[in-house]
C-alpha cells in the first residue's frame, strides 16, 4: 500500500501521507486536518473499514467542507471525500485498486489521468505511484506550480518485523521540479536497497545468487553511485570473481578513493571469511 503526493505547498510529505503497515494508508489535504491521518490510522487498526473511519472522523470535524481525504484499509476497501469548500478544480476518482484526489488544479481531468496512469502502469508500486504524479502534471497540475512531493510505501501484510515493513519513505520538501527529483530518488532507493540486500546475502554464503541479482545493474562512475560500485566489488570478491572485483575497485579508486578505503575496512572488521582474497583485489596491493 502507498501514498504519493505533490503540491506547491512546502514539505507536503509532512502533512498529507499517513501509513500503517497491514492496516491502511490515508491522504488528508486541501485545508488538511491531521486528525484524519492520526485518528484515521487508529480507527483502521481498531477494525473499522475505511468508510467507517472516514465517516467517524468527519462527524467530529468542525469544518469537514474544507477537507479532502482518501483512505484505503488493509483489506483494500476504499473511501474518499472532497468537501464543498475545496478550491476548484477539485475532485476525486476511484480506480479498481487506487484513489486519486486533487484540488487547486488547472483542469478537472487531473484525478482521472492519475487513475489511468496508475492502473495502466507496470513495475513496482512506487513506480506506478510516480507515474500517477507525472500524469497529474501532464494533465495540468497545481495551478500555483510545484514545490514539494513525497511518497510512502508500506507492506499490506505485517511481517512481524516492523522495521522491515516500511518499503519506501522519501520526500522532496522544496525544489523547482520536485516530482522529477522524487522520481530520481525512487529509482536510486530501489537500486541501493537491492545492492545492499545482495551484499548481505553474499556475506551469508549466497554470493553466487546475490551476484546474479545485481551483475547487470547499471552503476555510474559518479560519487552518487560510488557505494554501489563498492558493494558490487565486494560481492564479486565473495563470489570468487577476483579479476572483475579488482577492475571495479581500480575504477572506483579513480573517482572515489574513500570508498576503496571503506572496502579495505570491511576486511579488518572480520566480516569476511577470506581476508587474503580481499587483499588481492585492492588497488596497489
VENQUI-V47497 format. One record per residue. N is the residue number from 1. PHI is phi in degrees with one decimal (NA if undefined). Layout:
BEGIN
n:N phi:PHI
n:N phi:PHI
END
This chain:
BEGIN
n:1 phi:NA
n:2 phi:-161.3
n:3 phi:-135.2
n:4 phi:-127.1
n:5 phi:-148.7
n:6 phi:-144.4
n:7 phi:-166.3
n:8 phi:-80.3
n:9 phi:-68.2
n:10 phi:-74.4
n:11 phi:52.8
n:12 phi:-61.7
n:13 phi:-66.5
n:14 phi:-78.9
n:15 phi:-121.5
n:16 phi:-84.1
n:17 phi:-86.0
n:18 phi:-134.0
n:19 phi:-140.7
n:20 phi:-145.1
n:21 phi:-51.5
n:22 phi:85.1
n:23 phi:-118.7
n:24 phi:160.8
n:25 phi:-134.8
n:26 phi:-140.9
n:27 phi:-122.6
n:28 phi:-125.1
n:29 phi:-148.2
n:30 phi:62.7
n:31 phi:-85.5
n:32 phi:-60.1
n:33 phi:-114.6
n:34 phi:-59.1
n:35 phi:-58.6
n:36 phi:-64.5
n:37 phi:-81.2
n:38 phi:-66.7
n:39 phi:-69.6
n:40 phi:-62.7
n:41 phi:-66.3
n:42 phi:-60.5
n:43 phi:-65.6
n:44 phi:-65.0
n:45 phi:-65.8
n:46 phi:-77.4
n:47 phi:111.8
n:48 phi:-72.0
n:49 phi:-75.9
n:50 phi:-59.3
n:51 phi:-64.9
n:52 phi:-65.7
n:53 phi:-65.2
n:54 phi:-63.6
n:55 phi:-63.4
n:56 phi:-62.6
n:57 phi:-74.6
n:58 phi:-63.9
n:59 phi:-70.0
n:60 phi:-107.6
n:61 phi:-86.9
n:62 phi:-67.9
n:63 phi:-138.2
n:64 phi:-63.8
n:65 phi:-65.2
n:66 phi:-89.5
n:67 phi:-100.8
n:68 phi:-135.5
n:69 phi:-137.4
n:70 phi:-133.1
n:71 phi:-135.7
n:72 phi:-130.5
n:73 phi:-89.5
n:74 phi:-65.1
n:75 phi:-94.6
n:76 phi:85.7
n:77 phi:-77.6
n:78 phi:-119.7
n:79 phi:-147.6
n:80 phi:-151.7
n:81 phi:-150.2
n:82 phi:-122.3
n:83 phi:-70.7
n:84 phi:-67.4
n:85 phi:-94.9
n:86 phi:-67.0
n:87 phi:-74.8
n:88 phi:-69.2
n:89 phi:-75.9
n:90 phi:-140.9
n:91 phi:177.4
n:92 phi:-145.1
n:93 phi:-145.4
n:94 phi:-103.1
n:95 phi:-104.7
n:96 phi:-68.3
n:97 phi:-133.2
n:98 phi:-156.3
n:99 phi:-129.3
n:100 phi:-116.4
n:101 phi:-129.2
n:102 phi:-157.0
n:103 phi:-146.8
n:104 phi:58.9
n:105 phi:-91.7
n:106 phi:-72.5
n:107 phi:-138.3
n:108 phi:-89.8
n:109 phi:-96.7
n:110 phi:-64.2
n:111 phi:-67.1
n:112 phi:-68.3
n:113 phi:-64.0
n:114 phi:-65.0
n:115 phi:-62.1
n:116 phi:-62.1
n:117 phi:-65.6
n:118 phi:-65.7
n:119 phi:-80.2
n:120 phi:-97.2
n:121 phi:-81.7
n:122 phi:-136.9
n:123 phi:95.1
n:124 phi:-70.6
n:125 phi:-60.0
n:126 phi:-61.0
n:127 phi:-64.2
n:128 phi:-70.9
n:129 phi:-64.2
n:130 phi:-65.9
n:131 phi:-60.8
n:132 phi:-65.7
n:133 phi:-64.7
n:134 phi:-64.0
n:135 phi:-64.4
n:136 phi:-61.1
n:137 phi:-64.0
n:138 phi:-63.1
n:139 phi:-83.5
n:140 phi:139.1
n:141 phi:68.2
n:142 phi:-62.1
n:143 phi:-71.2
n:144 phi:-87.3
n:145 phi:109.3
n:146 phi:-114.4
n:147 phi:-151.2
n:148 phi:-142.0
n:149 phi:-157.5
n:150 phi:-156.9
n:151 phi:-146.6
n:152 phi:-132.7
n:153 phi:-131.7
n:154 phi:-129.4
n:155 phi:-72.0
n:156 phi:-73.5
n:157 phi:-122.7
n:158 phi:-65.3
n:159 phi:-89.9
n:160 phi:88.5
n:161 phi:-123.6
n:162 phi:-53.4
n:163 phi:-67.0
n:164 phi:-104.0
n:165 phi:-88.7
n:166 phi:-92.5
n:167 phi:-92.0
n:168 phi:-138.6
n:169 phi:-150.0
n:170 phi:-133.1
n:171 phi:-139.3
n:172 phi:-123.6
n:173 phi:-88.4
n:174 phi:-157.8
n:175 phi:-155.6
n:176 phi:-68.4
n:177 phi:-130.4
n:178 phi:-65.7
n:179 phi:-68.2
n:180 phi:-62.7
n:181 phi:-64.2
n:182 phi:-63.2
n:183 phi:-60.3
n:184 phi:-63.9
n:185 phi:-65.9
n:186 phi:-61.3
n:187 phi:-65.9
n:188 phi:-66.1
n:189 phi:-61.0
n:190 phi:-63.6
n:191 phi:-67.3
n:192 phi:-62.0
n:193 phi:-64.0
n:194 phi:-65.0
n:195 phi:-69.8
n:196 phi:-64.1
n:197 phi:-60.9
n:198 phi:-64.5
n:199 phi:-61.3
n:200 phi:-62.9
n:201 phi:-67.1
n:202 phi:-64.1
n:203 phi:-62.8
n:204 phi:-89.6
n:205 phi:93.4
n:206 phi:-114.9
n:207 phi:-61.5
n:208 phi:-64.0
n:209 phi:-66.5
n:210 phi:-63.5
n:211 phi:-63.2
n:212 phi:-60.4
n:213 phi:-77.5
n:214 phi:-123.7
n:215 phi:-60.9
n:216 phi:-97.3
n:217 phi:-67.9
n:218 phi:-67.6
n:219 phi:-128.7
n:220 phi:-79.8
n:221 phi:-86.1
n:222 phi:-136.8
n:223 phi:-59.0
n:224 phi:-68.4
n:225 phi:-108.1
n:226 phi:-62.2
n:227 phi:-66.3
n:228 phi:-64.5
n:229 phi:-62.9
n:230 phi:-65.6
n:231 phi:-61.5
n:232 phi:-66.1
n:233 phi:-62.3
n:234 phi:-65.6
n:235 phi:-64.5
n:236 phi:-59.4
n:237 phi:-63.7
n:238 phi:-65.6
n:239 phi:-86.5
n:240 phi:83.5
n:241 phi:-99.9
n:242 phi:-68.8
n:243 phi:-62.4
n:244 phi:-67.6
n:245 phi:-63.7
n:246 phi:-62.4
n:247 phi:-64.3
n:248 phi:-63.9
n:249 phi:-70.4
n:250 phi:-62.8
n:251 phi:-64.9
n:252 phi:-60.4
n:253 phi:-64.1
n:254 phi:-76.4
n:255 phi:-124.3
n:256 phi:-151.2
n:257 phi:-61.3
n:258 phi:-62.9
n:259 phi:-77.6
n:260 phi:-67.7
n:261 phi:-63.9
n:262 phi:-61.1
n:263 phi:-57.1
n:264 phi:-61.3
n:265 phi:-70.1
n:266 phi:-59.8
n:267 phi:-76.6
n:268 phi:-70.9
n:269 phi:-79.3
n:270 phi:85.2
n:271 phi:-71.9
n:272 phi:-111.6
n:273 phi:-84.8
n:274 phi:-123.3
n:275 phi:-58.6
n:276 phi:-64.4
n:277 phi:-62.6
n:278 phi:-59.2
n:279 phi:-69.6
n:280 phi:-66.3
n:281 phi:-91.2
n:282 phi:-71.8
n:283 phi:-61.9
n:284 phi:70.6
n:285 phi:-64.6
END
